[in-house]
């Protein structure tokens, strides 16, 4: 179930990791089938290429490098359990709001 604030808005951090990752991919164009199977009906994230899941079934790593992805990324949707995110060698653009990164993330490379 989801927690809804008094104004009726869903809290992003309460969404399932599957939903969050589908929101992450929703803005990309490129080799989405390689990542999630069918982008109209994605496989469970535990079966996605480029993601790392721990023993508790939490997503802890995302590596979508060199997939010719186009678009931008909204870091609000990166699951809070994520410890690493690699997006090198893609064609991403736009502005990235780093305030949504977990406090434990300290290294950003281009």
N, C-alpha and C positions, 0 to 999 in steps of 0.2 A: 504494500500500500504506500501511498505518497502522503507526505505532510503538506498541507496547503496553508499559506499564511492568511491572516484575516481579510486580505484583499482578494483572495481566491487565486493567487499565483502559486504555481508549483515551485518548490525549492529545487534548484538544479542538483544540488549535492545529494538529494534523496532519490534521484532517478537510478534505475539499475545500470550497471556498467555497460551492458549491451546497448541500451538506449543512448547512453552518452556517446559511445563509440560510433553509433549510427549517425548521430548528430555531427560528430567530427568529420565523418566521411561525406556527409550530405553536401558539403560545399565544394568538395574536390571534383575535378574532372581528371580522367586518366585511367590507369590500370586498376580500377576498383574491383573488377572480377578476380584479379590475382590476389587481392587482399582478403575479400570477404565472400568469395564465391559469386553469388547472384546479388547485385546491389538492390534489386527490387525485393528480395527476400533473403537477407544476409544469413550466412551460417552463424552458429553461436561463436562468440569471440574467442572461445578456447580453440576453435578450429581455424582462425584467421592466420594468414601468413604475416609475419612481422610483429606479432604480439607475444609477450611472455606473460604467462600466468603462474602464480605461485601455488603452493600446496593448499592454500585456503580458497583457491579459485578467484583470487583478486588479480586484476591486471596490474603488472608492475613495470612492464617495458613495452615501448612502441618503437619499431624501426621500420619506417616507410621510406627509406632512402632509395634513390635512383629508380623511382617508379614513374617518372614523367608526370607527376601530379601537377595540376594547374588549379589556381584559385587562392583562397586565403584560409587561415585557420583561426578558430575562436577557441582560445585556451580555456574558457569557462567549462567546456565540455570534456576536457581531459579528466578521466577518473582520478579522484584524489589519492588513490593508492599508487598511482604511476610514479616510478622513481627515475625513469629515463625516457626521453623522447628524441628520436633521430629522424630528421626530415631532409637531410642533405641531398644535393644533386636532383632537385625538383625545380619546378618553375612556379614557386609560390610568390604571392605578392600581397600588398595591402599593409595595414597596420596591425601590429601584434601588441595586445595589452598584457604586459608581463605581470601586472598586479594579480592575475589569477593563477600564477604558478605557485606550487606548494613552497612554503618557506624553506624546506630542506633542499630545494634545488639551488645550487650555487654557481653552476658553470653553464655558460651559453657560448656556443661556437657557431660561426657562420659556415 
